[in-house]
């Protein structure tokens, strides 16, 4: 991320680049962009005009469900919201995407460090997005004891913000994972029988 930040002029811009390039059909408003990149709204607003000037993004309104308060009740309501979307006429998308993928490799040790804050983690497997395999059912498998799911999910959101993509992930307690493994559970077998990388393996599975 440091190299890309220096090259493109800031971490917020790099995160926005990745988010739009890797999710070309998605529409985001400022709050969505801030949440997905974990940057403050002011930083997001500052970077958007530059991305628009080079033709990478364009404005597009959409309907968003929000909660409104009426007579002491909270009701959901759809409101028209100004948003931003990747400009599908931006011709360098494919080479830019390839470049961002090449330069955005997260070190396995860094991924493991973030996830191990969430309990006694014993197994971390990366697949899918991490190894450029779009056929994989999941991108990340985490197994451990005394798992604090909220901490793990917060770490995953941090990884997503750096990668610019939503990750498909599964979290198991060790006992449940061993049971599924013994029963030849389809999800577990699909992960283990197809391309993947074990970046932490205290369980000792092959």
N, C-alpha and C positions, 0 to 999 in steps of 0.2 A: 504493500500500500504506500510506503514512503516514497518509492521511486515514482509511482503513478501520481502521487500528490504533488511532487516537485515538477513533474512533467506537465500536468494539467492545471496546476495552480491552486491546490487545496484539496483536503480530504472530502469536504462536502461535495465538491464538483465531481470527484471521482465516483463517489457513492451514487450520485444522481445519474451519471453517465451509465454506470452498470445497471441501475434499476430500469432505466428506459430502454437500453439496448437489449437487455435480456428478457424484458417483458413488453414487447412491442404493442400488444393489443390492450394493455391495461391503461385506465385513466385514473389520474391521481389529483386530489386537491392538495393544498399546502399542508394541511394536517396529516394527510396520508403520507406525503413525502417525508415529513419530519419524523413520523413514527417509523416508517420503513428504513430510513437511513440513520435513525438515532441522532439526527442533527437538530438544532433548534430552528424554528420557523424563520427567524430572521436570516440565518445563513442560507436556508433553502431559497428564500425570495431573492437574495442577492445573486445567486448563481443562475437562476432560470433565464433571465434575459440573454445571457451570453450563449446558452444552449439553443435558445430560439433564433438568435442572429445567425448562427452557423447552419440553421435548418434541421437540427437534430430533433427538436420537439415543436409541437404546435398546440395552440389552445383548443380545448373542446369541452363544452358543458355536458354535464350528466346529472342524473337524478340520484340523490343520496338519501338514505334513510337516517333521520336524526330523531332524537327524543325531545319533545316539547312538553312544557308544563301547563296544564289547563285544569283549573279548579282543583288544585291539590293532587292532580293525577298526572302521571307521565305517560304520554302517548307517542307512538312512532308516527312520523310523517315524512313523506318524500318531498325534498326541496331541490330545485334546480341549482346546481353548484358549478362555478367555473373551475375547470381543471386543465390538466396538461397530459398529452399523450405523445408517444414516439411518432415522428413524421415518417410515414412509410415511403415517402419520396426521397428520403435521405440515402443516396446511393452507396456511400462507403460503409453501410451498416455491417456487412459480413466481414470485411477486413478489420473493422474496428472491434467487432465482437471477438474475432480470433485473437487480436492483440490483447484485449482485456483479459481473456481467458488465460493466455500465456503468462501475463504479468500479474495475475491475481491469485496465484497458487498460495494457499494457506499451508504453512508448515504443520505437519501432523502433531508435533510437540505442542504447538500453540492451540490447536483444536482440543487436544487431550487436556491441556492445562485449564482451559475454560470450562470443560465439562466436568472435570474432577472436583470442582467446587461443590457439586451437587450431591455428594454422598460418597460411599465406598464403591466407586466405579471399578468394575473388574474387566469389562470388555467394551471396546469401542470399535465399530466397524464403519468404514466409509465406503460408499459406492456411488452409483448414479452420477450426479452433478460433479462430485469431487474427482471422479476418474473419467469423465466425459463418456459415460455410458447411459444414453437416454432410455434404454430398455429396462433398466433396473427399477424394481418396485419401490425401493426406498433409497434415500441418500445417506442415512445415518441410523445406526443401531447403537443404543446405549444399554448396558446391562450392569446391575450392581445391587448392593444392599443399602438399606436406610436411605433410599433415594429421595431427595427433596425435589420433587417434580418441577416446582416453580422456579427453582434455581437453575435446573437443567434447561428449562424452556427459555429462561432469560438469556442463558449463554447461547442457545441456538439462535435466538433473535439477533444477538450481537454478531454471530457468524453470518447470518443472512444479510445483515446490514453491510458487512464488508464484501460479501459476494454479489449482492444485488439480486438475489434470487430467494424464493421461498423453498425451504427444504422439506422433503418428505422424511419423517423420522419416526422411530419406534423406540419406546422405553420399556424395559422389562426388569422386574426383580430377578435375582439370580435363580431362585427356586422355580419361578414360572418359566424362565428361559430354558432351564435344564429339563423341565417337564415337556415343553414344546419340542425340544431337541430330541428327546427320547421317543416322542409320539410321531416324529417325522412331520411336524407341523409345516404346512405348505409355505407360509410366509418365511419361516426360519430357513427352510431348505432353499427357497428361492434366493435368499440372501447369500447363504453359504455355498451354493452350487454354481453361482454365477460370479462374474468379476467383482472383486471387492478387495479391500486392504484393511487388515487388522492393525490399528495404530496403538491399541492397548489390549493385552491379552493375558490376564491373570487367571483365567479359567483353564487355559491349556488346551483349548480346542484347536484342531488342525485346520 
